[in-house]
Amino acid sequence: MSRRRRQREAALAAQAEEMSHVVDHLIATDDSEMRVISMLRVEDLQGALVDEDAVSRPDPDLLAGPFAHVVVDEAQELTDAEWQMLLLRCPSRSLTIVGDRAQARHGFAESWAERLHRIGLDRVELASLSINYRTPEEVMAEAEPVIRAALPDANVPVSVRSTGVPVQHGPAADLATVLGSWLAAHAEGIAAVIAAPAVEGLGPTGRVRSLTPELAKGLEFDLVVLVDPDTFGAGVEGAVDRYVAMTRTTQRLVVLTSAPPPGSTGWSPSGH
């Protein structure tokens, strides 16, 4: 039974119950000689007192469509069933689809043309993002090999800017030092600590977020600190989570591990 129908039937039942109480009161107070009011107990008459047209219609489902055009974000994550739900709501088949195969956590072996053709979209115009305005080239130099190891033909846009600050590596024990030094040196901006699971007890500051790789998707921060990225998982899902987490930064990336790489001297607060 549809949700709208259930809502309407519930409203009618409530009105019928209310009318029954009214009839009880009328009968109890009827002092006429023929007790005419008691006839309201007849089922047909009592049912006639319920005005179905007066029952307010439930609010329409604004997400049911149909729509002339639909914009789909994070489209690389949609299943075939979810695509069919969208197409049912957009009979025109006019869609703007935004997605990145390199950020598909469950893998995306097809091309976009193949995927969209398979779900029923035959007229497709593709435009690839080639310029990266968000992530500095120092970060992309380390992030690109991470995703290409799992998806060699991933579309990795080229960064248009450099901060001059290389990706910093150090031990996980330096986390408090990293955050404290960065907060002291930057009066504004938001930092994110990305780990699996999320790190707890980072202090009361509202300028530090603690997230899992999956929850960090689609967001951006001035500073991103990855803690033990090797624990994000194996295979395509792990590679995607590491790549997505690394590319959330607009300025600086720090990678901390419980077992620091040989020769590491820890994190240095120099550089902005």
C-alpha positions in Angstrom: 0.0 0.0 0.0 1.4 3.4 -0.9 2.3 5.9 1.8 -0.2 8.4 0.5 -3.0 5.9 0.7 -2.0 4.9 4.2 -2.0 8.6 5.3 -5.5 9.1 3.8 -7.0 6.0 5.4 -5.6 7.0 8.8 -7.1 10.5 8.4 -10.5 9.0 7.5 -10.4 6.6 10.5 -9.6 9.4 12.8 -12.5 11.4 11.5 -14.9 8.4 11.8 -13.8 7.9 15.4 -14.4 11.6 16.2 -17.8 11.4 14.6 -18.7 8.3 16.7 -18.0 10.3 19.9 -20.3 13.1 18.6 -23.1 10.6 17.9 -22.7 9.1 21.4 -23.1 12.5 22.9 -26.2 13.4 20.8 -27.9 10.1 21.7 -27.1 10.5 25.4 -28.7 14.0 25.4 -31.7 13.2 23.2 -34.9 13.8 25.1 -37.3 13.6 22.2 -40.3 11.3 22.5 -39.3 9.1 19.5 -35.6 9.1 20.2 -34.9 10.0 16.5 -31.2 10.6 17.2 -30.7 7.0 17.9 -31.0 6.3 14.2 -27.6 7.7 13.8 -26.4 4.4 15.1 -27.3 2.8 11.8 -24.0 2.1 10.1 -24.9 3.6 6.7 -26.0 6.9 8.3 -23.0 7.1 10.5 -20.7 6.5 7.6 -22.4 9.2 5.7 -21.3 11.7 8.3 -17.7 11.2 7.4 -16.8 13.7 4.6 -14.0 12.1 2.6 -13.7 15.2 0.5 -13.1 17.3 3.6 -10.1 15.1 4.7 -7.0 17.1 3.8 -4.9 15.5 1.2 -1.4 14.6 2.4 1.4 16.8 1.1 2.7 15.5 -2.2 6.1 13.7 -2.2 8.3 16.4 -3.7 11.0 13.8 -4.6 8.6 11.6 -6.6 8.8 13.7 -9.8 8.5 13.7 -12.6 11.3 16.2 -13.2 12.3 17.8 -16.5 16.0 17.7 -15.5 18.0 16.0 -12.8 21.5 16.8 -11.5 23.3 13.7 -10.1 26.4 14.1 -8.0 28.8 11.4 -6.8 27.3 9.3 -9.6 30.1 6.8 -9.5 28.6 5.2 -6.4 25.1 4.6 -7.8 23.9 1.0 -8.2 21.8 -0.1 -11.2 18.7 -0.1 -9.0 19.4 3.5 -7.9 19.9 4.6 -11.5 16.5 3.1 -12.4 14.9 5.1 -9.5 16.3 8.3 -11.0 15.2 7.5 -14.6 11.7 6.8 -13.4 11.6 10.3 -12.0 13.1 11.9 -15.1 11.2 10.7 -18.2 12.9 13.2 -20.3 16.3 11.4 -19.8 17.8 14.9 -19.4 20.5 14.6 -16.7 23.7 16.3 -15.7 25.9 13.6 -14.2 28.9 14.3 -12.1 31.2 11.5 -11.0 34.8 10.4 -10.7 35.7 6.7 -11.4 38.8 7.2 -9.2 36.5 7.8 -6.3 34.3 4.7 -6.7 34.8 2.8 -3.5 33.4 -0.4 -4.8 35.2 -0.2 -8.1 34.2 1.1 -11.6 35.7 -1.1 -14.3 33.5 0.3 -17.1 33.9 3.5 -18.9 31.3 6.2 -18.3 29.9 5.6 -21.8 29.5 1.9 -21.1 27.9 2.4 -17.7 25.4 5.0 -18.9 24.5 3.0 -22.0 23.9 -0.1 -19.8 21.4 1.8 -17.6 19.5 3.1 -20.6 21.0 6.4 -21.6 22.0 6.3 -25.2 22.7 9.9 -26.0 25.7 10.9 -23.9 28.1 13.8 -24.1 31.2 13.4 -22.0 33.4 16.2 -20.6 36.5 15.2 -18.5 37.8 17.4 -15.8 41.5 18.1 -16.6 42.3 20.9 -14.2 42.6 20.6 -10.4 41.9 23.9 -8.7 41.7 22.5 -5.1 44.7 20.3 -4.4 48.3 21.5 -4.6 50.6 19.7 -7.0 52.8 18.6 -4.1 49.9 16.6 -2.8 48.8 15.2 -6.1 52.4 14.0 -6.8 51.9 11.5 -3.9 48.1 10.9 -4.4 48.3 10.0 -8.1 50.4 6.8 -7.7 48.0 5.7 -4.9 45.0 5.6 -7.2 46.8 4.5 -10.4 48.0 1.4 -8.6 44.4 0.3 -8.4 42.9 2.0 -11.4 45.6 2.6 -14.0 43.3 4.6 -16.4 41.9 6.9 -13.6 41.3 10.5 -14.7 43.7 12.4 -12.4 43.4 16.2 -13.1 46.5 18.3 -13.2 46.9 20.8 -10.3 47.3 24.5 -11.4 49.0 25.7 -8.2 51.8 24.9 -5.9 52.2 25.8 -2.2 55.9 25.0 -2.0 55.2 22.8 1.0 55.9 19.1 0.5 53.8 16.3 2.0 55.1 15.7 5.5 55.5 12.3 7.0 56.0 11.4 10.6 54.9 9.1 13.5 51.3 9.0 14.8 52.5 10.1 18.2 53.1 13.6 16.6 49.4 14.2 16.0 48.9 16.6 18.9 52.0 18.5 17.9 50.9 18.8 14.3 47.5 20.2 15.2 48.8 22.5 17.9 51.5 24.0 15.8 49.2 24.5 12.8 46.4 26.1 14.9 48.9 28.4 16.5 50.3 29.5 13.1 46.9 29.9 11.4 44.2 32.1 12.9 41.7 30.8 10.4 41.1 27.6 8.5 39.8 24.1 9.3 41.9 21.0 9.8 40.7 17.4 9.4 42.1 14.3 11.0 41.2 11.3 8.8 41.6 7.9 10.2 39.8 4.5 10.3 38.2 4.5 12.8 38.0 8.2 13.5 40.3 9.6 16.2 38.5 10.6 19.4 39.5 13.2 22.0 41.0 15.9 19.8 40.0 18.7 22.2 37.4 21.3 22.3 38.5 23.4 19.3 35.9 23.8 16.6 38.5 24.1 13.9 39.5 20.4 13.9 37.3 17.7 12.4 37.7 14.0 13.0 36.4 11.9 10.2 36.6 8.5 8.6 37.7 8.4 4.9 34.2 7.6 3.8 32.7 10.6 5.6 35.5 12.9 4.3 34.3 12.4 0.7 33.2 15.6 -1.0 34.7 17.9 1.6 37.8 20.1 1.7 40.0 21.4 4.5 43.0 23.7 4.8 45.0 21.0 6.6 44.5 17.2 6.3 46.2 14.8 8.6 46.0 11.1 7.6 46.6 8.7 10.5 47.7 5.2 9.5 46.3 5.3 5.9 47.5 1.7 5.4 44.6 0.7 7.7 42.0 2.2 5.4 41.6 -1.2 3.6 42.9 -3.3 0.8 42.2 -3.5 -2.9 40.2 -0.8 -4.8 38.2 0.3 -1.7 41.4 1.0 0.3 43.1 2.8 -2.6 40.1 5.0 -3.2 39.8 5.9 0.5 43.4 6.8 0.6 43.3 8.9 -2.6 40.1 10.7 -1.6 41.4 11.4 1.9 44.7 12.8 0.5 43.0 15.1 -2.0 40.7 16.8 0.6 43.3 19.4 1.4 43.6 22.8 -0.2 46.9 23.7 1.4 48.8 21.0 3.4 48.9 17.3 3.9 50.5 15.4 6.7 50.7 11.6 6.8 51.3 10.0 10.2 51.9 6.3 10.8 52.3 4.2 13.9 55.5 2.8 12.3 57.2 5.8 10.7 59.2 5.2 7.5 62.9 4.6 7.8 64.9 7.9 8.0 61.8 10.0 9.1 62.6 12.8 11.5 59.0 13.5 12.4 56.9 16.4 11.6 58.3 19.9 11.3 56.1 22.9 11.8 58.0 25.0 9.2 56.1 25.9 6.1 52.6 27.4 5.6 
